[in-house]
Amino acid sequence: MKKAYVFPGQGAQFSGMGKDLYENNSEARDLFEKANEILGFRISDIMFEGSDEELKQTKVTQPAIFLHSVILAKTSPDFNPDMVAGHSLGEFSALVANRTLAFEDGLKLVYQRALAMQEACEINPSGMAAILGLDDEKVEEICASISEEIVVPANYNCPGQLVISGTNKGIEIACEKMKEAGAKRALPLPVGGAFHSPLMEPAREKLQKAIEGTTFHTPSCPVYQNVSTTGVSDVTEIKKNLISQLTAPVKWTQSVQQMVADGAGQFIECGPGKVLQGLVKKIHKEAEVSSI
């Protein structure tokens, strides 16, 4: 039975995250201090003592979750994955965990990604909504029928749970249509913009330059990427998928199904919260789930 380590994305943050690690592990403490230096502000203080509002800023949230996840992996004595995957932002954590990216390079990319996404959100006021209880095909069909606005499937989280992304008006129209089609819920989410949609194109262009200027190494195990859903070890392909990720949907359901098909039986969540354990269980009931 193969071990798959999975890394959470934006939304998993909480005040106090990583504090135990900092206080009880000298290697973790060094990594947090190195991160404070790289970022030019004490992100560790915001992680350990900050308010929910402070932690919710994209420029804080993304590096905070990345740091908690990666430092957990780096200081875990029996961390030895057969495969890794991350949900959206979590893909960067996964790429440090399987040694494709150096810690410092991963953090710099995540911070640049966060700033670029924040900027793209300010250019185009937009949002996301969770659609519960409808088939993926029906959600796709409704999104495609709204031609006057941008609205697309963004996160395939698990069967019966798909997040859509688009202009505020597009989200409003889509939510009405989803309810009419029988969705249990069509719920706008408290996020800053339309992540994983064409509205993130300005951010994708900025991130592309940063990714192309970063050294990527041969991974220690395959990464199951959001865009391709298959295990990837080729550095050129990893980069290409990572660049596409900002404007393409997160195919989490399909990635987990592929990991299971490739022999994964144990899924270990590495990072704040337990969201991915819940999703994995909904995708594959027989999976063993746990966290570091």
Backbone hydrogen bonds in HBPLUS format (Angstrom, degrees):
<---DONOR---> <-ACCEPTOR-->    atom                        ^
c    i                          cat <-CA-CA->   ^        H-A-AA   ^      H-
h    n   atom  resd res      DA  || num        DHA   H-A  angle D-A-AA Bond
n    s   type  num  typ     dist DA aas  dist angle  dist       angle   num
A0002-LYS N   A0263-GLY O   3.03 MM 261  5.64 163.5  2.06 150.3 145.9     1
A0265-GLY N   A0002-LYS O   3.06 MM 263  5.73 164.7  2.09 145.4 145.9     2
A0266-GLN N   A0002-LYS O   3.26 MM 264  6.40 175.8  2.27 162.3 161.0     3
A0082-ASP N   A0003-LYS O   2.99 MM  79  5.38 161.0  2.03 147.9 153.4     4
A0004-ALA N   A0266-GLN O   2.80 MM 262  6.06 171.2  1.81 166.0 169.1     5
A0268-ILE N   A0004-ALA O   2.85 MM 264  6.25 161.3  1.88 157.6 164.1     6
A0005-TYR N   A0083-MET O   3.07 MM  78  6.55 159.0  2.12 156.5 155.7     7
A0085-ALA N   A0005-TYR O   3.09 MM  80  6.60 142.5  2.24 156.6 161.4     8
A0006-VAL N   A0268-ILE O   2.92 MM 262  6.08 159.5  1.96 140.3 146.3     9
A0270-CYS N   A0006-VAL O   2.86 MM 264  6.05 161.0  1.89 169.4 171.2    10
A0007-PHE N   A0085-ALA O   2.95 MM  78  6.39 143.8  2.09 140.1 151.5    11
A0087-HIS N   A0007-PHE O   2.93 MM  80  6.32 158.7  1.97 171.4 174.9    12
A0017-MET N   A0014-PHE O   3.19 MM   3  5.76 151.7  2.28 139.0 138.0    13
A0016-GLY N   A0047-MET O   2.68 MM  31  5.74 157.7  1.73 153.1 156.1    14
A0019-LYS N   A0016-GLY O   3.20 MM   3  5.61 166.7  2.22 131.1 132.8    15
A0022-TYR N   A0018-GLY O   3.06 MM   4  6.33 161.6  2.10 154.8 159.3    16
A0023-GLU N   A0019-LYS O   2.96 MM   4  6.21 160.6  2.00 153.5 158.6    17
A0024-ASN N   A0020-ASP O   2.91 MM   4  5.93 144.7  2.04 149.7 158.5    18
A0025-ASN N   A0021-LEU O   2.99 MM   4  5.58 129.0  2.26 150.4 154.5    19
A0029-ARG N   A0025-ASN O   2.96 MM   4  6.23 160.1  2.00 152.2 158.4    20
A0030-ASP N   A0026-SER O   2.99 MM   4  6.21 157.7  2.04 145.8 150.9    21
A0031-LEU N   A0027-GLU O   3.07 MM   4  6.36 155.1  2.13 145.7 152.2    22
A0032-PHE N   A0028-ALA O   2.91 MM   4  6.22 160.4  1.95 158.1 163.1    23
A0033-GLU N   A0029-ARG O   2.99 MM   4  6.22 161.6  2.02 150.5 155.6    24
A0034-LYS N   A0030-ASP O   2.89 MM   4  6.09 149.5  1.98 144.0 152.9    25
A0035-ALA N   A0031-LEU O   2.94 MM   4  6.17 150.9  2.03 144.4 152.1    26
A0036-ASN N   A0032-PHE O   2.94 MM   4  6.30 154.6  2.00 149.6 156.2    27
A0037-GLU N   A0033-GLU O   3.11 MM   4  6.32 152.8  2.18 142.1 148.9    28
A0038-ILE N   A0034-LYS O   2.96 MM   4  6.26 159.2  2.00 149.4 154.8    29
A0039-LEU N   A0035-ALA O   2.93 MM   4  6.08 168.7  1.94 158.2 160.5    30
A0040-GLY N   A0036-ASN O   2.97 MM   4  5.90 136.2  2.16 136.1 147.3    31
A0043-ILE N   A0041-PHE O   2.96 MM   2  5.84 124.6  2.27 112.0  95.9    32
A0045-ASP N   A0042-ARG O   3.15 MM   3  5.57 129.4  2.42 104.7 115.6    33
A0047-MET N   A0043-ILE O   2.89 MM   4  6.19 159.7  1.93 155.6 161.7    34
A0048-PHE N   A0044-SER O   2.91 MM   4  6.08 158.3  1.96 151.3 156.5    35
A0049-GLU N   A0045-ASP O   2.86 MM   4  5.76 159.1  1.91 146.5 152.7    36
A0050-GLY N   A0046-ILE O   2.77 MM   4  4.11 137.5  1.94 115.2 123.8    37
A0055-LEU N   A0051-SER O   3.02 MM   4  6.31 161.6  2.05 153.2 158.5    38
A0056-LYS N   A0052-ASP O   2.95 MM   4  6.04 128.2  2.22 139.9 153.2    39
A0056-LYS N   A0053-GLU O   3.23 MM   3  5.12 135.3  2.44  92.5 104.7    40
A0057-GLN N   A0054-GLU O   3.44 MM   3  5.91 159.7  2.48 108.2 113.2    41
A0060-VAL N   A0057-GLN O   2.77 MM   3  5.35 150.7  1.86 119.6 129.4    42
A0061-THR N   A0057-GLN O   2.72 MM   4  5.85 169.9  1.73 160.1 163.1    43
A0062-GLN N   A0058-THR O   3.19 MM   4  5.94 169.2  2.21 144.1 146.3    44
A0064-ALA N   A0060-VAL O   2.93 MM   4  5.92 153.9  2.00 156.1 164.7    45
A0065-ILE N   A0061-THR O   2.96 MM   4  6.16 167.4  1.98 160.6 162.0    46
A0066-PHE N   A0062-GLN O   3.06 MM   4  6.16 166.4  2.08 152.8 157.2    47
A0067-LEU N   A0063-PRO O   2.85 MM   4  5.94 163.5  1.87 147.1 151.4    48
A0068-HIS N   A0064-ALA O   3.01 MM   4  6.23 168.1  2.02 152.0 155.1    49
A0069-SER N   A0065-ILE O   2.98 MM   4  6.09 168.0  2.00 153.1 156.6    50
A0070-VAL N   A0066-PHE O   2.87 MM   4  5.98 175.1  1.88 160.5 162.1    51
A0071-ILE N   A0067-LEU O   2.92 MM   4  5.79 164.5  1.94 148.9 154.0    52
A0072-LEU N   A0068-HIS O   3.13 MM   4  6.11 150.9  2.22 137.4 145.3    53
A0073-ALA N   A0069-SER O   3.08 MM   4  6.37 159.7  2.12 146.5 151.9    54
A0074-LYS N   A0070-VAL O   2.85 MM   4  6.09 162.2  1.88 152.2 157.3    55
A0075-THR N   A0071-ILE O   3.02 MM   4  6.05 141.0  2.18 141.5 149.9    56
A0076-SER N   A0073-ALA O   3.36 MM   3  5.29 159.1  2.41  99.5 105.6    57
A0079-PHE N   A0076-SER O   3.37 MM   3  5.49 154.3  2.44 120.2 115.8    58
A0084-VAL N   A0222-PRO O   3.09 MM 138  6.53 155.7  2.15 156.9 163.8    59
A0224-TYR N   A0084-VAL O   2.85 MM 140  6.30 161.7  1.88 161.5 166.0    60
A0090-GLY N   A0087-HIS O   2.98 MM   3  4.74 154.8  2.05 123.0 114.8    61
A0091-GLU N   A0088-SER O   2.93 MM   3  5.71 165.6  1.95 125.2 129.7    62
A0092-PHE N   A0089-LEU O   2.97 MM   3  5.89 152.2  2.05 128.3 133.3    63
A0094-ALA N   A0090-GLY O   2.93 MM   4  6.24 159.0  1.98 151.3 157.0    64
A0095-LEU N   A0091-GLU O   3.03 MM   4  6.22 143.9  2.16 136.7 145.8    65
A0096-VAL N   A0092-PHE O   3.17 MM   4  6.52 132.7  2.41 140.5 151.7    66
A0096-VAL N   A0093-SER O   3.16 MM   3  5.30 136.7  2.36  99.4 111.1    67
A0097-ALA N   A0093-SER O   2.92 MM   4  6.18 159.9  1.96 151.2 157.7    68
A0098-ASN N   A0094-ALA O   2.95 MM   4  6.22 143.9  2.08 145.4 153.6    69
A0100-THR N   A0095-LEU O   2.84 MM   5  5.13 127.1  2.12 151.0 166.7    70
A0101-LEU N   A0095-LEU O   2.92 MM   6  5.69 156.1  1.97 134.6 134.8    71
A0099-ARG N   A0096-VAL O   3.05 MM   3  4.92 160.1  2.09 105.7 109.1    72
A0220-SER N   A0098-ASN O   2.76 MM 122  5.18 163.1  1.79 147.0 153.0    73
A0217-HIS N   A0100-THR O   2.75 MM 117  4.53 165.5  1.77 133.9 138.9    74
A0106-GLY N   A0102-ALA O   2.86 MM   4  6.07 164.0  1.89 163.4 168.2    75
A0107-LEU N   A0103-PHE O   3.01 MM   4  6.25 161.8  2.05 153.5 158.0    76
A0108-LYS N   A0104-GLU O   3.01 MM   4  6.25 162.6  2.04 149.4 154.2    77
A0109-LEU N   A0105-ASP O   2.98 MM   4  6.18 160.8  2.02 150.0 155.0    78
A0110-VAL N   A0106-GLY O   2.96 MM   4  6.17 161.1  2.00 150.1 155.5    79
A0111-TYR N   A0107-LEU O   2.95 MM   4  6.17 159.8  1.99 152.3 157.6    80
A0112-GLN N   A0108-LYS O   2.97 MM   4  6.19 159.5  2.02 147.3 153.1    81
A0113-ARG N   A0109-LEU O   2.80 MM   4  5.98 154.6  1.86 148.8 156.7    82
A0114-ALA N   A0110-VAL O   2.88 MM   4  6.11 158.2  1.93 147.5 152.9    83
A0115-LEU N   A0111-TYR O   3.03 MM   4  6.28 163.9  2.05 151.1 154.5    84
A0116-ALA N   A0112-GLN O   2.94 MM   4  6.06 159.5  1.98 147.7 153.8    85
A0117-MET N   A0113-ARG O   2.88 MM   4  6.05 155.0  1.94 150.8 157.6    86
A0118-GLN N   A0114-ALA O   2.94 MM   4  6.09 159.4  1.99 147.4 153.3    87
A0119-GLU N   A0115-LEU O   3.03 MM   4  6.22 156.3  2.09 144.2 150.1    88
A0120-ALA N   A0116-ALA O   2.99 MM   4  6.20 156.1  2.04 142.7 149.3    89
A0121-CYS N   A0117-MET O   2.93 MM   4  6.16 148.5  2.03 148.1 156.4    90
A0122-GLU N   A0118-GLN O   3.17 MM   4  6.51 143.9  2.31 139.8 149.0    91
A0122-GLU N   A0119-GLU O   3.07 MM   3  5.15 121.1  2.44  94.7 109.4    92
A0123-ILE N   A0119-GLU O   3.08 MM   4  6.46 143.5  2.22 146.3 156.4    93
A0124-ASN N   A0120-ALA O   3.16 MM   4  6.38 163.3  2.19 149.0 152.2    94
A0127-GLY N   A0166-GLY O   2.92 MM  39  5.78 167.5  1.94 173.1 176.3    95
A0166-GLY N   A0127-GLY O   3.01 MM  39  5.78 163.0  2.04 163.3 164.6    96
A0189-LEU N   A0128-MET O   2.84 MM  61  5.60 171.0  1.85 141.7 142.0    97
A0129-ALA N   A0164-ILE O   2.96 MM  35  5.34 150.6  2.05 138.3 144.2    98
A0164-ILE N   A0129-ALA O   2.78 MM  35  5.34 160.6  1.82 161.0 163.0    99
A0130-ALA N   A0187-LEU O   2.82 MM  57  5.12 155.6  1.88 143.8 139.7   100
A0187-LEU N   A0130-ALA O   2.88 MM  57  5.12 158.6  1.93 151.6 151.6   101
A0131-ILE N   A0162-LEU O   2.79 MM  31  5.32 161.1  1.82 150.4 157.0   102
A0162-LEU N   A0131-ILE O   3.09 MM  31  5.32 165.3  2.11 152.6 154.0   103
A0132-LEU N   A0185-ARG O   2.92 MM  53  5.13 167.9  1.94 145.9 149.9   104
A0184-LYS N   A0132-LEU O   2.77 MM  52  5.52 132.5  2.00 145.0 156.7   105
A0185-ARG N   A0132-LEU O   3.38 MM  53  5.13 159.7  2.43 128.3 130.4   106
A0133-GLY N   A0160-GLY O   2.83 MM  27  4.60 156.5  1.89 133.0 136.1   107
A0138-LYS N   A0135-ASP O   3.08 MM   3  5.33 121.7  2.44 101.9 115.8   108
A0139-VAL N   A0135-ASP O   3.15 MM   4  6.52 159.8  2.20 155.3 160.8   109
A0140-GLU N   A0136-ASP O   2.89 MM   4  6.17 163.8  1.91 157.1 161.7   110
A0141-GLU N   A0137-GLU O   2.93 MM   4  6.09 156.1  1.99 143.7 150.4   111
A0142-ILE N   A0138-LYS O   2.98 MM   4  6.23 159.3  2.02 150.5 155.0   112
A0143-CYS N   A0139-VAL O   2.98 MM   4  6.22 167.8  1.99 154.8 158.2   113
A0144-ALA N   A0140-GLU O   2.96 MM   4  6.15 161.5  1.99 149.7 155.0   114
A0145-SER N   A0141-GLU O   3.07 MM   4  6.27 132.2  2.31 137.4 149.7   115
A0145-SER N   A0142-ILE O   3.08 MM   3  5.09 130.9  2.33  95.5 109.1   116
A0146-ILE N   A0143-CYS O   3.19 MM   3  5.60 157.0  2.25 109.5 116.2   117
A0167-THR N   A0150-ILE O   2.95 MM  17  5.74 147.4  2.06 150.6 158.4   118
A0152-VAL N   A0165-SER O   2.82 MM  13  5.43 161.6  1.86 156.1 160.2   119
A0165-SER N   A0152-VAL O   2.84 MM  13  5.43 154.9  1.90 155.8 164.4   120
A0154-ALA N   A0163-VAL O   2.68 MM   9  5.51 163.5  1.71 157.3 158.3   121
A0250-VAL N   A0154-ALA O   2.62 MM  96  6.03 159.4  1.66 161.1 160.1   122
A0155-ASN N   A0163-VAL O   3.10 MM   8  4.89 159.5  2.14 130.1 134.7   123
A0163-VAL N   A0155-ASN O   2.92 MM   8  4.89 162.8  1.95 139.1 144.5   124
A0156-TYR N   A0250-VAL O   2.80 MM  94  6.04 168.4  1.82 165.8 169.2   125
A0253-THR N   A0156-TYR O   2.87 MM  97  5.73 153.0  1.95 153.5 158.9   126
A0157-ASN N   A0161-GLN O   3.15 MM   4  5.73 131.3  2.40 152.5 166.2   127
A0158-CYS N   A0161-GLN O   3.45 MM   3  5.34 159.5  2.49 139.6 141.7   128
A0161-GLN N   A0158-CYS O   2.88 MM   3  5.34 149.2  1.97 149.5 144.8   129
A0171-ILE N   A0167-THR O   2.89 MM   4  6.16 157.9  1.94 158.2 163.3   130
A0172-GLU N   A0168-ASN O   3.06 MM   4  6.28 157.0  2.11 144.1 150.5   131
A0173-ILE N   A0169-LYS O   2.96 MM   4  6.26 167.2  1.98 157.1 159.0   132
A0174-ALA N   A0170-GLY O   2.92 MM   4  6.03 166.3  1.94 148.6 153.2   133
A0175-CYS N   A0171-ILE O   2.87 MM   4  6.00 161.2  1.91 150.6 155.4   134
A0176-GLU N   A0172-GLU O   3.27 MM   4  6.54 159.5  2.32 147.4 151.9   135
A0177-LYS N   A0173-ILE O   3.07 MM   4  6.39 164.0  2.10 152.7 157.1   136
A0178-MET N   A0174-ALA O   2.78 MM   4  5.99 153.6  1.85 155.3 163.2   137
A0179-LYS N   A0175-CYS O   3.05 MM   4  6.25 159.5  2.09 147.0 151.6   138
A0180-GLU N   A0176-GLU O   3.02 MM   4  6.32 160.4  2.06 149.7 155.4   139
A0181-ALA N   A0177-LYS O   2.97 MM   4  6.17 139.9  2.14 139.0 149.8   140
A0181-ALA N   A0178-MET O   3.12 MM   3  5.02 122.2  2.48  90.3 105.1   141
A0183-ALA N   A0178-MET O   2.97 MM   5  5.48 163.3  2.00 144.6 142.8   142
A0182-GLY N   A0179-LYS O   2.99 MM   3  5.17 158.8  2.03 106.0 112.8   143
A0191-VAL N   A0189-LEU O   2.85 MM   2  5.64 136.4  2.04 105.9  93.0   144
A0196-HIS N   A0246-LEU O   3.09 MM  50  4.90 117.7  2.50 150.5 151.3   145
A0200-MET N   A0197-SER O   2.99 MM   3  5.81 169.4  2.00 126.9 129.7   146
A0201-GLU N   A0198-PRO O   3.14 MM   3  5.56 153.6  2.22 118.8 119.0   147
A0203-ALA N   A0200-MET O   3.04 MM   3  5.35 120.5  2.40 107.0 121.6   148
A0204-ARG N   A0200-MET O   2.92 MM   4  6.20 154.9  1.98 154.7 163.0   149
A0205-GLU N   A0201-GLU O   3.03 MM   4  6.28 158.8  2.07 158.1 161.3   150
A0206-LYS N   A0202-PRO O   3.36 MM   4  6.62 157.8  2.42 139.7 144.7   151
A0207-LEU N   A0203-ALA O   2.89 MM   4  6.11 166.0  1.91 156.3 160.5   152
A0208-GLN N   A0204-ARG O   2.84 MM   4  5.94 151.2  1.93 147.5 155.5   153
A0209-LYS N   A0205-GLU O   3.44 MM   4  6.73 156.8  2.50 142.7 146.0   154
A0210-ALA N   A0206-LYS O   3.30 MM   4  6.67 159.4  2.35 145.5 150.9   155
A0211-ILE N   A0207-LEU O   2.79 MM   4  6.03 164.0  1.81 161.5 165.5   156
A0212-GLU N   A0208-GLN O   2.88 MM   4  6.03 163.4  1.91 152.2 157.0   157
A0213-GLY N   A0209-LYS O   3.11 MM   4  6.25 130.9  2.36 136.9 148.8   158
A0213-GLY N   A0210-ALA O   3.20 MM   3  5.18 133.8  2.43  93.2 105.7   159
A0214-THR N   A0211-ILE O   3.08 MM   3  5.20 164.8  2.11 111.5 113.6   160
A0223-VAL N   A0232-VAL O   3.03 MM   9  5.25 164.5  2.06 139.3 140.3   161
A0232-VAL N   A0223-VAL O   2.83 MM   9  5.25 155.7  1.89 129.0 136.4   162
A0229-THR N   A0225-GLN O   2.73 MM   4  5.18 157.0  1.78 151.3 158.2   163
A0251-LYS N   A0226-ASN O   3.18 MM  25  5.13 159.9  2.22 122.8 128.5   164
A0238-ILE N   A0234-ASP O   2.92 MM   4  6.18 156.4  1.97 154.5 162.3   165
A0239-LYS N   A0235-VAL O   3.04 MM   4  6.27 165.1  2.06 152.4 154.9   166
A0240-LYS N   A0236-THR O   3.09 MM   4  6.31 164.0  2.12 145.7 150.1   167
A0241-ASN N   A0237-GLU O   2.93 MM   4  6.12 166.9  1.95 155.6 158.4   168
A0242-LEU N   A0238-ILE O   2.96 MM   4  6.10 152.1  2.04 147.6 155.9   169
A0243-ILE N   A0239-LYS O   2.97 MM   4  6.24 150.7  2.06 152.6 159.8   170
A0244-SER N   A0240-LYS O   3.06 MM   4  6.34 157.6  2.11 146.7 152.9   171
A0245-GLN N   A0241-ASN O   3.01 MM   4  6.04 131.0  2.26 138.8 151.1   172
A0247-THR N   A0244-SER O   3.21 MM   3  6.04 142.0  2.37 123.1 130.8   173
A0248-ALA N   A0245-GLN O   3.34 MM   3  5.07 147.3  2.46  94.3 103.6   174
A0255-SER N   A0251-LYS O   3.01 MM   4  6.16 147.5  2.12 140.7 150.3   175
A0256-VAL N   A0252-TRP O   2.95 MM   4  6.19 167.1  1.97 162.5 163.8   176
A0257-GLN N   A0253-THR O   3.02 MM   4  6.26 162.6  2.05 150.9 156.3   177
A0258-GLN N   A0254-GLN O   2.98 MM   4  6.14 149.6  2.08 140.6 148.4   178
A0259-MET N   A0255-SER O   2.90 MM   4  6.21 152.5  1.97 147.8 155.7   179
A0260-VAL N   A0256-VAL O   2.93 MM   4  6.19 159.5  1.98 153.8 158.9   180
A0261-ALA N   A0257-GLN O   2.97 MM   4  6.21 159.0  2.01 143.1 149.1   181
A0262-ASP N   A0258-GLN O   2.91 MM   4  6.13 135.1  2.11 139.2 151.5   182
A0264-ALA N   A0259-MET O   2.89 MM   5  5.43 164.9  1.91 144.3 140.8   183
A0263-GLY N   A0260-VAL O   2.94 MM   3  5.17 159.3  1.98 113.5 115.3   184
A0288-GLU N   A0265-GLY O   2.88 MM  23  6.13 176.1  1.88 170.8 169.6   185
A0267-PHE N   A0288-GLU O   2.76 MM  21  6.09 168.0  1.78 171.1 175.2   186
A0290-SER N   A0267-PHE O   3.07 MM  23  6.53 145.4  2.19 158.1 162.2   187
A0269-GLU N   A0290-SER O   2.79 MM  21  6.23 164.8  1.82 151.5 149.3   188
A0292-ILE N   A0269-GLU O   3.12 MM  23  6.53 151.8  2.20 164.9 165.8   189
A0278-GLY N   A0274-LYS O   3.33 MM   4  6.68 158.6  2.38 153.6 158.3   190
A0279-LEU N   A0275-VAL O   3.11 MM   4  6.47 156.6  2.16 148.8 155.6   191
A0280-VAL N   A0276-LEU O   2.83 MM   4  5.98 166.7  1.84 154.0 157.5   192
A0281-LYS N   A0277-GLN O   3.08 MM   4  6.26 161.5  2.12 147.2 151.7   193
A0282-LYS N   A0278-GLY O   3.15 MM   4  6.42 146.7  2.27 141.3 150.0   194
A0282-LYS N   A0279-LEU O   3.08 MM   3  5.11 119.3  2.46  95.0 110.2   195
A0283-ILE N   A0279-LEU O   2.97 MM   4  6.25 140.3  2.13 146.9 158.5   196
A0283-ILE N   A0280-VAL O   3.08 MM   3  5.06 125.1  2.39  94.3 109.0   197
A0284-HIS N   A0280-VAL O   2.76 MM   4  5.95 160.7  1.79 158.6 164.1   198
A0287-ALA N   A0284-HIS O   3.05 MM   3  5.71 163.3  2.08 122.2 127.5   199
